[in-house]
Protein backbone atom coordinates (compact mmCIF):
# COMPACT_ATOMS: atom_id res chain seq x y z
CA UNK A 1 0.00 0.00 0.00
CA UNK A 2 1.56 3.26 -1.15
CA UNK A 3 1.06 6.13 1.30
CA UNK A 4 2.56 9.56 1.82
CA UNK A 5 3.39 9.02 5.47
CA UNK A 6 4.11 12.75 5.83
CA UNK A 7 0.56 13.69 4.81
CA UNK A 8 -1.78 13.48 7.84
CA UNK A 9 -4.92 13.12 5.70
CA UNK A 10 -3.40 10.30 3.66
CA UNK A 11 -2.44 8.52 6.88
CA UNK A 12 -5.98 8.86 8.24
CA UNK A 13 -7.44 7.34 5.07
CA UNK A 14 -4.81 4.59 5.27
CA UNK A 15 -5.88 3.73 8.81
CA UNK A 16 -9.54 3.37 7.77
CA UNK A 17 -8.55 1.37 4.70
CA UNK A 18 -6.27 -1.03 6.59
CA UNK A 19 -9.00 -1.73 9.13
CA UNK A 20 -11.34 -2.78 6.33
CA UNK A 21 -8.83 -5.40 5.08
CA UNK A 22 -8.62 -7.26 8.39
CA UNK A 23 -11.44 -9.62 7.34
CA UNK A 24 -9.20 -11.15 4.63
CA UNK A 25 -5.87 -11.00 6.48
CA UNK A 26 -5.71 -14.81 6.36
CA UNK A 27 -5.24 -14.73 2.56
CA UNK A 28 -3.80 -11.27 1.89
CA UNK A 29 -0.87 -9.44 3.48
CA UNK A 30 -0.38 -5.69 3.12
CA UNK A 31 2.96 -3.90 3.31
CA UNK A 32 2.77 -0.11 3.76
CA UNK A 33 5.45 1.80 1.83
CA UNK A 34 6.19 5.47 1.30
CA UNK A 35 4.83 6.63 -2.04
CA UNK A 36 6.73 8.85 -4.45
CA UNK A 37 6.10 12.56 -3.96
CA UNK A 38 6.83 15.62 -6.13
CA UNK A 39 10.11 15.97 -4.21
CA UNK A 40 11.20 12.36 -4.80
CA UNK A 41 10.34 11.74 -8.47
CA UNK A 42 12.27 8.97 -10.16
CA UNK A 43 15.12 10.48 -12.22
CA UNK A 44 15.13 10.36 -16.02
CA UNK A 45 11.79 8.56 -16.40
CA UNK A 46 8.98 10.95 -17.31
CA UNK A 47 9.14 14.25 -15.47
CA UNK A 48 6.86 16.27 -17.76
CA UNK A 49 4.35 18.32 -15.77
CA UNK A 50 2.80 19.96 -18.84
CA UNK A 51 0.11 17.25 -18.94
CA UNK A 52 -0.44 16.69 -15.20
CA UNK A 53 0.18 18.40 -11.88
CA UNK A 54 3.28 17.57 -9.78
CA UNK A 55 1.18 15.47 -7.38
CA UNK A 56 -0.50 13.62 -10.25
CA UNK A 57 2.91 12.96 -11.80
CA UNK A 58 4.21 11.65 -8.47
CA UNK A 59 1.23 9.29 -8.25
CA UNK A 60 2.00 8.05 -11.76
CA UNK A 61 5.64 7.49 -10.78
CA UNK A 62 4.37 5.41 -7.85
CA UNK A 63 2.30 3.20 -10.17
CA UNK A 64 5.22 2.99 -12.60
CA UNK A 65 7.56 1.85 -9.82
CA UNK A 66 5.10 -0.92 -9.01
CA UNK A 67 4.77 -1.93 -12.67
CA UNK A 68 8.57 -2.14 -12.93
CA UNK A 69 8.59 -4.71 -10.14
CA UNK A 70 5.96 -6.79 -11.93
CA UNK A 71 7.89 -6.49 -15.19
CA UNK A 72 10.94 -7.88 -13.37
CA UNK A 73 9.06 -10.97 -12.20
CA UNK A 74 7.47 -10.07 -8.88
CA UNK A 75 3.84 -11.01 -8.29
CA UNK A 76 2.12 -8.37 -6.22
CA UNK A 77 -0.74 -5.89 -6.16
CA UNK A 78 -0.62 -2.10 -6.37
CA UNK A 79 -2.67 -0.47 -3.59
CA UNK A 80 -3.33 3.20 -3.01
CA UNK A 81 -3.64 4.62 0.49
CA UNK A 82 -7.44 4.83 0.24
CA UNK A 83 -8.11 1.30 -1.07
CA UNK A 84 -11.14 0.27 1.01
CA UNK A 85 -12.24 -3.37 1.15
CA UNK A 86 -15.99 -3.84 0.61
CA UNK A 87 -17.50 -6.78 2.54
CA UNK A 88 -19.86 -7.40 -0.40
CA UNK A 89 -16.89 -8.47 -2.48
CA UNK A 90 -15.29 -10.88 -0.01
CA UNK A 91 -16.44 -14.13 -1.67
CA UNK A 92 -15.24 -12.95 -5.09
CA UNK A 93 -11.95 -11.69 -3.64
CA UNK A 94 -11.21 -15.01 -1.98
CA UNK A 95 -11.89 -16.76 -5.28
CA UNK A 96 -9.45 -14.40 -7.04
CA UNK A 97 -6.77 -15.07 -4.42
CA UNK A 98 -6.85 -18.80 -5.20
CA UNK A 99 -5.75 -18.30 -8.80
CA UNK A 100 -4.39 -14.80 -9.45
CA UNK A 101 -0.76 -15.87 -9.78
CA UNK A 102 -1.69 -17.89 -12.87
CA UNK A 103 -3.40 -14.98 -14.60
CA UNK A 104 -1.86 -13.61 -17.80
CA UNK A 105 -3.90 -10.41 -18.03
CA UNK A 106 -4.84 -7.43 -15.86
CA UNK A 107 -7.05 -7.40 -12.80
CA UNK A 108 -8.36 -3.99 -11.74
CA UNK A 109 -10.47 -4.70 -8.66
CA UNK A 110 -10.81 -1.08 -7.53
CA UNK A 111 -13.16 1.49 -8.99
CA UNK A 112 -10.50 4.11 -9.76
CA UNK A 113 -7.10 2.39 -9.80
CA UNK A 114 -6.90 1.75 -6.05
CA UNK A 115 -6.05 -1.95 -6.43
CA UNK A 116 -4.62 -3.72 -9.46
CA UNK A 117 -2.12 -6.20 -10.84
CA UNK A 118 -1.11 -7.42 -14.27
CA UNK A 119 1.26 -9.75 -16.14
CA UNK A 120 4.96 -9.14 -16.74
CA UNK A 121 4.34 -8.64 -20.47
CA UNK A 122 1.69 -5.98 -19.92
CA UNK A 123 3.77 -4.31 -17.21
CA UNK A 124 6.66 -4.04 -19.70
CA UNK A 125 4.41 -2.32 -22.23
CA UNK A 126 3.05 -0.06 -19.48
CA UNK A 127 6.52 1.04 -18.38
CA UNK A 128 7.82 1.62 -21.89
CA UNK A 129 4.78 3.70 -22.82
CA UNK A 130 5.10 5.87 -19.71
CA UNK A 131 8.81 6.35 -20.37
CA UNK A 132 7.94 7.49 -23.89
CA UNK A 133 5.65 10.27 -22.64
CA UNK A 134 2.17 8.69 -22.35
CA UNK A 135 -0.14 11.72 -21.92
CA UNK A 136 -3.06 10.29 -19.92
CA UNK A 137 -3.46 8.69 -16.48
CA UNK A 138 -2.23 5.35 -15.09
CA UNK A 139 -5.63 3.64 -15.21
CA UNK A 140 -6.06 4.58 -18.87
CA UNK A 141 -2.55 3.31 -19.59
CA UNK A 142 -3.23 -0.08 -17.98
CA UNK A 143 -6.46 -0.27 -19.99
CA UNK A 144 -4.72 0.53 -23.26
CA UNK A 145 -1.72 -1.76 -22.78
CA UNK A 146 -3.89 -4.68 -21.67
CA UNK A 147 -6.07 -4.39 -24.75
CA UNK A 148 -3.02 -4.26 -27.04
CA UNK A 149 -1.42 -7.28 -25.37
CA UNK A 150 -4.56 -9.39 -25.33
CA UNK A 151 -5.41 -8.61 -28.96
CA UNK A 152 -1.89 -9.20 -30.25
CA UNK A 153 -1.89 -12.59 -28.53
CA UNK A 154 -5.32 -13.41 -29.93
CA UNK A 155 -6.73 -14.03 -26.47
CA UNK A 156 -10.14 -15.73 -26.61
CA UNK A 157 -10.34 -16.71 -22.95
CA UNK A 158 -12.10 -14.35 -20.51
CA UNK A 159 -9.23 -13.49 -18.18
CA UNK A 160 -9.37 -9.70 -17.70
CA UNK A 161 -11.17 -8.19 -14.69
CA UNK A 162 -12.19 -4.53 -14.77
CA UNK A 163 -14.87 -2.25 -13.24
CA UNK A 164 -18.06 -2.55 -15.26
CA UNK A 165 -19.26 0.64 -16.95
CA UNK A 166 -21.83 2.14 -14.56
CA UNK A 167 -22.39 5.01 -16.99
CA UNK A 168 -23.70 2.50 -19.53
CA UNK A 169 -25.83 0.66 -16.97
CA UNK A 170 -26.40 2.13 -13.47
CA UNK A 171 -27.03 -1.38 -12.14
CA UNK A 172 -23.37 -2.15 -12.81
CA UNK A 173 -22.17 0.28 -10.14
CA UNK A 174 -19.61 -1.34 -7.83
CA UNK A 175 -19.44 -4.41 -10.04
CA UNK A 176 -16.33 -6.03 -11.53
CA UNK A 177 -16.71 -7.41 -15.05
CA UNK A 178 -14.85 -10.25 -16.75
CA UNK A 179 -14.00 -10.63 -20.45
CA UNK A 180 -11.10 -11.13 -22.89
CA UNK A 181 -9.73 -7.58 -22.58
CA UNK A 182 -10.46 -4.36 -20.69
CA UNK A 183 -12.76 -2.76 -23.25
CA UNK A 184 -14.94 -5.87 -23.33
CA UNK A 185 -14.94 -6.35 -19.54
CA UNK A 186 -15.87 -2.68 -19.10
CA UNK A 187 -18.64 -2.43 -21.69
CA UNK A 188 -19.77 -6.02 -22.30
CA UNK A 189 -18.93 -8.06 -19.20
CA UNK A 190 -19.38 -11.78 -19.70
CA UNK A 191 -19.80 -12.21 -15.96
CA UNK A 192 -19.88 -9.81 -13.00
CA UNK A 193 -19.30 -9.86 -9.26
CA UNK A 194 -19.59 -7.24 -6.50
CA UNK A 195 -16.32 -5.31 -6.58
CA UNK A 196 -14.16 -5.96 -3.52
CA UNK A 197 -12.41 -2.56 -3.47
CA UNK A 198 -13.31 1.10 -3.77
CA UNK A 199 -12.01 4.44 -2.52
CA UNK A 200 -12.64 5.66 1.02
CA UNK A 201 -13.33 9.38 1.29
CA UNK A 202 -14.52 12.04 3.68
CA UNK A 203 -16.45 14.33 1.34
CA UNK A 204 -15.79 17.40 3.49
CA UNK A 205 -12.02 16.82 3.49
CA UNK A 206 -11.66 15.58 -0.07
CA UNK A 207 -8.77 13.74 -1.63
CA UNK A 208 -5.04 14.08 -1.15
CA UNK A 209 -4.24 15.46 -4.60
CA UNK A 210 -4.70 19.19 -4.05
CA UNK A 211 -2.65 20.92 -6.77
CA UNK A 212 -4.86 20.42 -9.82
CA UNK A 213 -7.17 23.39 -9.27
CA UNK A 214 -10.16 21.11 -9.77
CA UNK A 215 -12.99 20.25 -7.39
CA UNK A 216 -12.28 16.58 -7.73
CA UNK A 217 -15.00 15.01 -5.61
CA UNK A 218 -18.72 15.72 -5.78
CA UNK A 219 -20.82 13.17 -3.88
CA UNK A 220 -23.56 13.07 -6.51
CA UNK A 221 -20.98 12.29 -9.20
CA UNK A 222 -19.13 9.57 -7.29
CA UNK A 223 -21.72 7.19 -5.83
CA UNK A 224 -19.26 4.27 -5.99
CA UNK A 225 -17.02 5.78 -3.27
CA UNK A 226 -17.23 4.58 0.35
CA UNK A 227 -17.87 7.76 2.32
CA UNK A 228 -16.82 8.17 5.93
CA UNK A 229 -16.67 11.00 8.45
CA UNK A 230 -13.21 11.24 9.96
CA UNK A 231 -12.89 12.41 13.57
BELRAUR-V717482 format. One record per pair of residues at least 6 apart in sequence whose ideal C-beta (glycine too) atoms are under 8 Angstrom apart, sorted by the first residue. I is the first residue (numbers start at 1). J is the second residue. D is the distance in whole Angstrom. If there is no record, write none. Layout:
BEGIN
I_J_D + I_J_D
END
This chain:
BEGIN
1_14_7 + 1_17_7 + 1_18_7 + 1_30_5 + 1_31_7 + 1_32_5 + 1_33_7 + 1_79_4 + 1_80_7 + 1_81_6 + 1_83_7 + 2_33_6 + 2_34_8 + 2_35_4 + 2_36_8 + 2_62_5 + 2_66_8 + 2_78_7 + 2_79_7 + 2_80_6 + 2_81_6 + 3_10_5 + 3_11_7 + 3_14_5 + 3_32_6 + 3_33_7 + 3_34_7 + 3_35_6 + 3_81_4 + 4_10_5 + 4_11_8 + 4_34_7 + 4_35_5 + 4_37_6 + 4_81_7 + 4_208_7 + 5_11_6 + 5_32_8 + 5_34_5 + 6_37_8 + 7_208_6 + 9_205_6 + 9_208_6 + 10_81_5 + 10_82_8 + 10_208_5 + 11_81_8 + 12_230_5 + 13_81_5 + 13_82_4 + 13_200_6 + 13_201_8 + 13_208_7 + 14_32_7 + 14_81_5 + 14_82_8 + 16_84_7 + 16_200_5 + 16_228_6 + 16_230_8 + 17_81_7 + 17_82_6 + 17_83_5 + 17_84_5 + 17_85_8 + 17_200_6 + 18_30_7 + 18_32_8 + 20_84_5 + 20_85_4 + 20_86_8 + 20_200_7 + 21_28_7 + 21_30_6 + 21_85_5 + 23_85_7 + 23_87_7 + 23_90_6 + 24_85_7 + 24_90_6 + 24_93_6 + 24_94_7 + 24_97_8 + 27_94_6 + 27_97_5 + 28_93_8 + 28_97_6 + 30_79_7 + 35_58_7 + 35_59_7 + 35_62_5 + 35_81_7 + 36_42_7 + 36_58_5 + 36_59_8 + 36_61_4 + 36_62_5 + 36_65_6 + 37_55_8 + 37_58_5 + 38_54_4 + 38_55_6 + 38_57_7 + 38_58_5 + 40_58_8 + 41_47_6 + 41_57_7 + 41_58_6 + 41_61_5 + 42_61_5 + 42_64_7 + 42_65_7 + 45_61_7 + 45_64_7 + 45_130_7 + 45_131_6 + 46_57_8 + 46_60_8 + 46_61_8 + 46_64_8 + 46_130_5 + 46_131_6 + 46_133_6 + 46_134_8 + 47_57_7 + 48_57_8 + 48_133_6 + 49_57_6 + 51_135_5 + 52_60_7 + 52_137_8 + 53_209_7 + 53_211_4 + 53_212_5 + 54_211_6 + 55_208_8 + 55_209_5 + 55_210_7 + 55_211_5 + 55_212_7 + 56_137_8 + 56_209_6 + 56_211_8 + 56_212_7 + 59_138_7 + 59_209_7 + 60_130_7 + 60_137_7 + 60_138_5 + 63_78_6 + 63_113_7 + 63_138_4 + 64_126_8 + 64_127_6 + 64_130_5 + 64_138_8 + 66_76_7 + 66_78_4 + 67_78_8 + 67_118_7 + 67_123_4 + 67_126_5 + 67_127_5 + 67_130_8 + 68_123_7 + 68_127_6 + 69_76_7 + 70_76_7 + 70_117_7 + 70_118_6 + 70_119_8 + 70_120_6 + 70_123_4 + 71_120_6 + 71_123_4 + 71_124_5 + 71_126_8 + 71_127_6 + 72_120_8 + 73_120_6 + 75_100_8 + 75_101_5 + 75_117_8 + 76_117_7 + 77_115_6 + 77_116_7 + 77_117_5 + 78_115_7 + 78_116_5 + 78_117_7 + 79_114_7 + 79_115_5 + 80_110_8 + 80_113_7 + 80_114_5 + 80_115_7 + 80_199_8 + 81_208_7 + 82_114_6 + 82_199_5 + 82_200_5 + 82_201_7 + 82_207_8 + 82_208_8 + 83_110_6 + 83_114_4 + 83_115_5 + 83_197_5 + 83_199_7 + 83_200_8 + 84_114_8 + 84_197_7 + 84_198_6 + 84_199_6 + 84_200_4 + 84_226_5 + 85_93_8 + 85_196_6 + 85_197_6 + 86_174_7 + 86_194_7 + 86_195_7 + 86_196_6 + 86_197_7 + 86_198_6 + 86_226_7 + 88_174_7 + 88_194_4 + 88_195_8 + 88_196_8 + 89_109_8 + 89_176_8 + 89_193_7 + 89_194_5 + 89_195_5 + 89_196_3 + 89_197_7 + 90_196_7 + 91_193_8 + 92_176_7 + 92_193_4 + 92_194_6 + 92_195_8 + 92_196_6 + 93_109_7 + 93_196_4 + 96_107_7 + 96_109_7 + 96_161_7 + 96_196_8 + 100_107_6 + 100_117_7 + 103_117_8 + 103_119_7 + 103_159_6 + 104_119_5 + 104_121_8 + 104_159_6 + 105_118_7 + 105_119_6 + 105_122_7 + 105_146_6 + 105_149_8 + 105_150_6 + 105_155_7 + 105_159_4 + 105_160_4 + 105_181_8 + 106_116_7 + 106_117_7 + 106_118_4 + 106_119_7 + 106_122_6 + 106_142_6 + 106_146_4 + 106_160_6 + 106_161_7 + 106_162_7 + 106_182_7 + 107_116_6 + 107_117_5 + 107_118_7 + 107_160_8 + 107_161_4 + 108_115_8 + 108_116_4 + 108_139_7 + 108_142_7 + 108_161_6 + 108_162_5 + 108_163_6 + 108_176_8 + 108_182_8 + 109_115_5 + 109_116_7 + 109_161_6 + 109_176_6 + 109_195_6 + 109_196_5 + 109_197_5 + 110_116_7 + 110_163_8 + 110_195_7 + 110_197_4 + 110_198_6 + 110_199_7 + 111_163_5 + 111_174_7 + 111_195_6 + 111_197_7 + 111_198_5 + 111_199_6 + 111_224_5 + 111_225_7 + 112_139_7 + 112_198_8 + 112_199_6 + 113_137_8 + 113_138_6 + 113_139_4 + 113_142_8 + 114_197_6 + 114_198_7 + 114_199_6 + 115_196_8 + 115_197_4 + 116_142_6 + 118_126_7 + 118_142_7 + 118_146_7 + 119_149_8 + 121_149_6 + 122_142_8 + 122_145_5 + 122_146_5 + 122_149_5 + 125_145_4 + 125_148_7 + 125_149_6 + 126_141_6 + 126_142_6 + 126_145_5 + 129_141_6 + 129_144_8 + 129_145_6 + 130_141_6 + 134_141_5 + 142_182_8 + 143_162_7 + 143_182_4 + 143_183_7 + 143_186_8 + 146_160_6 + 146_181_6 + 146_182_5 + 147_181_5 + 147_182_5 + 147_183_6 + 150_160_7 + 150_180_6 + 150_181_4 + 151_181_6 + 155_180_5 + 155_181_7 + 156_180_6 + 157_180_7 + 158_178_5 + 158_179_5 + 158_180_6 + 158_185_8 + 158_190_5 + 158_191_7 + 159_178_8 + 159_180_7 + 160_178_7 + 160_179_6 + 160_180_6 + 160_181_5 + 160_182_6 + 160_184_7 + 160_185_5 + 161_176_5 + 161_177_7 + 161_178_6 + 161_185_6 + 162_176_7 + 162_177_6 + 162_179_8 + 162_182_5 + 162_185_4 + 162_186_5 + 163_175_7 + 163_176_6 + 163_177_7 + 163_186_7 + 163_195_6 + 164_172_4 + 164_175_4 + 164_176_7 + 164_177_4 + 164_185_7 + 164_186_7 + 164_189_5 + 164_192_6 + 165_172_6 + 165_177_8 + 165_186_5 + 165_187_5 + 166_172_5 + 166_173_4 + 166_174_8 + 166_175_8 + 166_224_7 + 168_187_6 + 172_189_8 + 172_192_7 + 173_223_6 + 173_224_5 + 174_194_6 + 174_195_5 + 174_198_7 + 174_224_5 + 175_189_8 + 175_192_5 + 175_193_7 + 175_194_6 + 175_195_6 + 176_192_6 + 176_193_5 + 176_194_8 + 176_195_5 + 176_196_8 + 177_185_4 + 177_186_6 + 177_188_8 + 177_189_3 + 177_190_8 + 177_191_7 + 177_192_5 + 178_185_6 + 178_189_6 + 178_190_5 + 178_191_5 + 178_192_7 + 178_193_8 + 179_185_4 + 179_188_6 + 179_189_6 + 179_190_5 + 184_190_8 + 198_224_6 + 198_225_6 + 198_226_5 + 199_225_5 + 199_226_7 + 200_225_8 + 200_226_5 + 200_227_8 + 200_228_6 + 201_207_7 + 201_217_6 + 201_222_8 + 201_225_5 + 201_226_7 + 201_227_6 + 201_228_7 + 202_227_7 + 202_228_6 + 202_229_6 + 202_230_5 + 203_217_6 + 203_219_5 + 203_227_6 + 204_229_8 + 205_230_6 + 206_216_7 + 206_217_5 + 207_216_5 + 207_217_6 + 209_216_7 + 217_225_7 + 219_225_8 + 219_227_7
END
